[in-house]
Amino acid sequence: VQLQASGGGLVQAGGSLRLSCAVSRRTFTRYVMGWFRQAPGKEREFVGVINWSGGSTYYSDSVKGRFTISKDNSRNTAYLQMNSLKPEDTALYYCGVQRTAWGPLTKYPTDYDFWGQGTQVTVSS
């Protein structure tokens, strides 16, 4: 399974970005996908997660109300729409997929088995 994250960049505070994560998995619709981020010198942090159908999402308190995760199962792609960005959102953003179908919505990086390469998001003040 390969994941390709894209869409990062440099944006001013208050701006928006949309990240994409394309997954090379034919049964994409069966798997939970999580978004995480990691700033220099810090541990990987949970951002949000979406279930297999795209009908349920769960976010960290730090991004709730500003970020939205969605899925396009026809394109095997998930998205992270980020609005009202803040300088503290600056990080390398990763998407992760679980190995097991119909898995739980979880916020722990160790519960995800496949990862994209990360895409850098930098928010200037």
C-alpha positions as CSV (number, residue, x, y, z in Angstrom):
1,V,0.0,0.0,0.0
2,Q,1.4,3.4,-0.9
3,L,0.2,6.8,0.2
4,Q,1.0,10.0,-1.6
5,A,0.4,13.2,0.4
6,S,0.4,16.6,-1.4
7,G,-0.9,20.1,-1.1
8,G,1.3,21.6,1.5
9,G,2.9,25.0,1.2
10,L,3.4,28.4,2.7
11,V,0.4,30.5,3.7
12,Q,-0.3,33.5,5.9
13,A,-2.1,33.2,9.2
14,G,-5.9,33.1,8.6
15,G,-5.4,31.5,5.2
16,S,-6.4,28.0,3.9
17,L,-4.9,25.0,2.4
18,R,-6.2,21.6,1.2
19,L,-4.1,18.5,1.6
20,S,-4.7,15.4,-0.4
21,C,-3.7,11.8,0.3
22,A,-4.0,9.4,-2.6
23,V,-4.0,5.7,-1.6
24,S,-2.9,2.8,-3.9
25,R,-5.4,0.4,-2.5
26,R,-8.3,-1.1,-4.4
27,T,-10.4,-1.6,-1.3
28,F,-9.9,2.0,-0.1
29,T,-13.5,2.2,1.1
30,R,-13.0,-0.4,3.9
31,Y,-10.2,1.5,5.7
32,V,-9.9,4.2,8.3
33,M,-7.6,7.1,7.4
34,G,-5.9,9.4,9.9
35,W,-4.2,12.7,9.5
36,F,-1.3,13.6,11.8
37,R,1.4,16.3,12.0
38,Q,4.8,16.6,13.4
39,A,6.7,19.8,14.2
40,P,10.5,19.9,14.6
41,G,11.5,18.4,18.0
42,K,8.0,17.2,18.8
43,E,6.1,13.9,18.6
44,R,3.7,13.1,15.9
45,E,0.3,14.6,16.8
46,F,-3.2,13.5,16.0
47,V,-5.1,15.9,13.8
48,G,-8.2,14.0,12.7
49,V,-9.6,10.7,11.4
50,I,-12.3,9.6,9.0
51,N,-14.0,6.2,8.9
52,W,-14.3,3.8,5.9
53,S,-17.5,5.3,4.5
54,G,-16.6,8.9,5.1
55,G,-19.6,9.3,7.3
56,S,-17.8,9.8,10.6
57,T,-15.0,12.0,11.6
58,Y,-13.2,12.9,14.8
59,Y,-10.8,15.8,15.4
60,S,-8.3,17.0,17.9
61,D,-9.4,19.9,20.0
62,S,-6.7,22.1,18.5
63,V,-8.2,21.9,15.0
64,K,-11.9,21.2,15.6
65,G,-14.0,23.8,13.8
66,R,-11.2,24.8,11.5
67,F,-10.2,21.6,9.7
68,T,-12.4,19.1,7.8
69,I,-11.6,15.7,6.6
70,S,-13.4,14.1,3.6
71,K,-13.0,11.1,1.3
72,D,-13.6,10.6,-2.4
73,N,-13.8,6.8,-2.6
74,S,-14.1,6.9,-6.4
75,R,-10.6,8.5,-6.5
76,N,-9.1,6.6,-3.5
77,T,-8.2,10.0,-2.1
78,A,-8.8,11.7,1.3
79,Y,-8.6,15.4,1.9
80,L,-7.8,17.7,4.8
81,Q,-9.3,21.1,4.4
82,M,-7.5,23.5,6.7
83,N,-9.1,27.0,7.3
84,S,-8.2,29.8,9.6
85,L,-4.6,28.5,9.8
86,K,-2.4,29.6,12.7
87,P,1.4,29.7,13.0
88,E,1.1,26.8,15.5
89,D,-0.3,24.7,12.7
90,T,3.1,24.7,11.1
91,A,4.3,21.1,10.7
92,L,4.9,18.2,8.4
93,Y,1.5,16.6,7.8
94,Y,1.1,12.9,7.3
95,C,-1.7,10.6,6.3
96,G,-1.9,7.1,7.6
97,V,-4.1,4.0,6.9
98,Q,-4.8,1.0,9.0
99,R,-3.9,-2.5,7.9
100,T,-7.2,-4.0,9.1
101,A,-10.5,-3.3,7.3
102,W,-13.4,-1.8,9.3
103,G,-11.0,-0.6,12.0
104,P,-11.7,1.8,14.8
105,L,-11.4,5.6,14.6
106,T,-8.3,6.0,16.7
107,K,-5.9,8.9,17.4
108,Y,-2.8,6.9,18.1
109,P,-0.1,6.8,15.4
110,T,0.8,3.2,16.4
111,D,-2.6,2.1,15.2
112,Y,-1.8,3.0,11.6
113,D,0.3,0.7,9.5
114,F,1.0,2.6,6.2
115,W,2.1,6.2,5.9
116,G,2.6,8.8,3.3
117,Q,5.8,10.7,3.0
118,G,4.5,13.9,4.5
119,T,3.8,17.3,3.1
120,Q,5.1,20.5,4.7
121,V,2.7,23.2,5.9
122,T,4.1,26.5,7.0
123,V,2.0,29.3,8.4
124,S,3.5,32.7,8.7
125,S,2.3,35.3,11.2
